[in-house]
Amino acid sequence: MLLVGAIKVAQRIQQAIHDQSIPHALSDVKDIVTVSLGITSLIPTCDIKPDTLIVSADKALYNAKQKGRDHYCTH
């Protein structure tokens, strides 16, 4: 359930960036600035180290960029 909320936030962030229409002349993706996002969610326990969340989000971000940038992915 938390992941659904995180996805909605990611979509709002992407829309806010698009709405700014900031020029990005050197981009091979779009002529405006875009954002790719890695989304993850977990319920913390004593067995889960804080960097687990960061590693998971980083993997999701990498996957989003592999899709061609200006995407979000979950992990």
TIRO-869292 format. One record per residue (C-alpha): z, y, x; residue in three letters. Coordinates in nm, 4 decimals. Layout:
N
[node [Z; Y; X]; ALA]
...
This chain:
75
[node [0.0000; 0.0000; 0.0000]; MET]
[node [0.0773; 0.2397; 0.2867]; LEU]
[node [-0.2645; 0.1746; 0.4335]; LEU]
[node [-0.4322; 0.2999; 0.1145]; VAL]
[node [-0.2470; 0.6300; 0.1482]; GLY]
[node [-0.3402; 0.6569; 0.5148]; ALA]
[node [-0.7061; 0.6047; 0.4294]; ILE]
[node [-0.6900; 0.8858; 0.1728]; LYS]
[node [-0.5385; 1.1165; 0.4354]; VAL]
[node [-0.8130; 1.0194; 0.6825]; ALA]
[node [-1.0797; 1.0971; 0.4235]; GLN]
[node [-0.9222; 1.4378; 0.3581]; ARG]
[node [-0.9124; 1.5112; 0.7306]; ILE]
[node [-1.2778; 1.4184; 0.7689]; GLN]
[node [-1.3732; 1.6342; 0.4703]; GLN]
[node [-1.1742; 1.9300; 0.6043]; ALA]
[node [-1.3534; 1.9018; 0.9399]; ILE]
[node [-1.6931; 1.8768; 0.7693]; HIS]
[node [-1.6135; 2.1769; 0.5488]; ASP]
[node [-1.5581; 2.3878; 0.8620]; GLN]
[node [-1.9186; 2.3231; 0.9724]; SER]
[node [-1.8304; 2.3915; 1.3353]; ILE]
[node [-2.1539; 2.3802; 1.5381]; PRO]
[node [-2.1831; 2.1005; 1.7942]; HIS]
[node [-2.5154; 2.1539; 1.9639]; ALA]
[node [-2.4640; 1.8870; 2.2313]; LEU]
[node [-2.3829; 1.6047; 1.9884]; SER]
[node [-2.6253; 1.3174; 1.9461]; ASP]
[node [-2.4548; 1.2242; 1.6170]; VAL]
[node [-2.4519; 1.5423; 1.4087]; LYS]
[node [-2.5083; 1.9099; 1.4646]; ASP]
[node [-2.1511; 1.9851; 1.3544]; ILE]
[node [-1.8150; 1.8664; 1.4868]; VAL]
[node [-1.7051; 1.5359; 1.3333]; THR]
[node [-1.3993; 1.3173; 1.3682]; VAL]
[node [-1.3486; 0.9439; 1.4005]; SER]
[node [-1.0107; 0.8012; 1.3083]; LEU]
[node [-0.8218; 0.4810; 1.3761]; GLY]
[node [-0.5839; 0.3839; 1.0974]; ILE]
[node [-0.3093; 0.1278; 1.1079]; THR]
[node [0.0094; 0.0574; 0.9214]; SER]
[node [0.3026; -0.1722; 0.9713]; LEU]
[node [0.6570; -0.2140; 0.8562]; ILE]
[node [0.8824; -0.1686; 1.1586]; PRO]
[node [1.1244; -0.4364; 1.2639]; THR]
[node [1.3442; -0.4813; 1.5678]; CYS]
[node [1.0854; -0.7227; 1.7097]; ASP]
[node [0.7988; -0.4720; 1.7019]; ILE]
[node [0.7736; -0.2316; 1.9929]; LYS]
[node [0.6586; 0.1268; 1.9214]; PRO]
[node [0.3479; 0.0876; 2.1364]; ASP]
[node [0.2282; -0.1914; 1.9042]; THR]
[node [0.1394; 0.0708; 1.6453]; LEU]
[node [-0.0395; 0.2857; 1.9036]; ILE]
[node [-0.2406; -0.0072; 2.0409]; VAL]
[node [-0.3436; -0.1067; 1.6893]; SER]
[node [-0.4541; 0.2478; 1.6003]; ALA]
[node [-0.6461; 0.2720; 1.9286]; ASP]
[node [-0.8356; -0.0494; 1.8484]; LYS]
[node [-0.9206; 0.0877; 1.5057]; ALA]
[node [-1.0426; 0.4144; 1.6607]; LEU]
[node [-1.2624; 0.2240; 1.9073]; TYR]
[node [-1.4117; 0.0259; 1.6173]; ASN]
[node [-1.4786; 0.3480; 1.4263]; ALA]
[node [-1.6630; 0.4965; 1.7241]; LYS]
[node [-1.8665; 0.1764; 1.7626]; GLN]
[node [-1.9903; 0.2259; 1.4054]; LYS]
[node [-2.1638; 0.5417; 1.5171]; GLY]
[node [-1.8895; 0.8033; 1.5196]; ARG]
[node [-1.7728; 1.0131; 1.2257]; ASP]
[node [-1.6110; 0.7051; 1.0722]; HIS]
[node [-1.2672; 0.5645; 1.0200]; TYR]
[node [-1.1583; 0.2044; 1.0581]; CYS]
[node [-0.8383; 0.0187; 0.9923]; THR]
[node [-0.6690; -0.2426; 1.2030]; HIS]
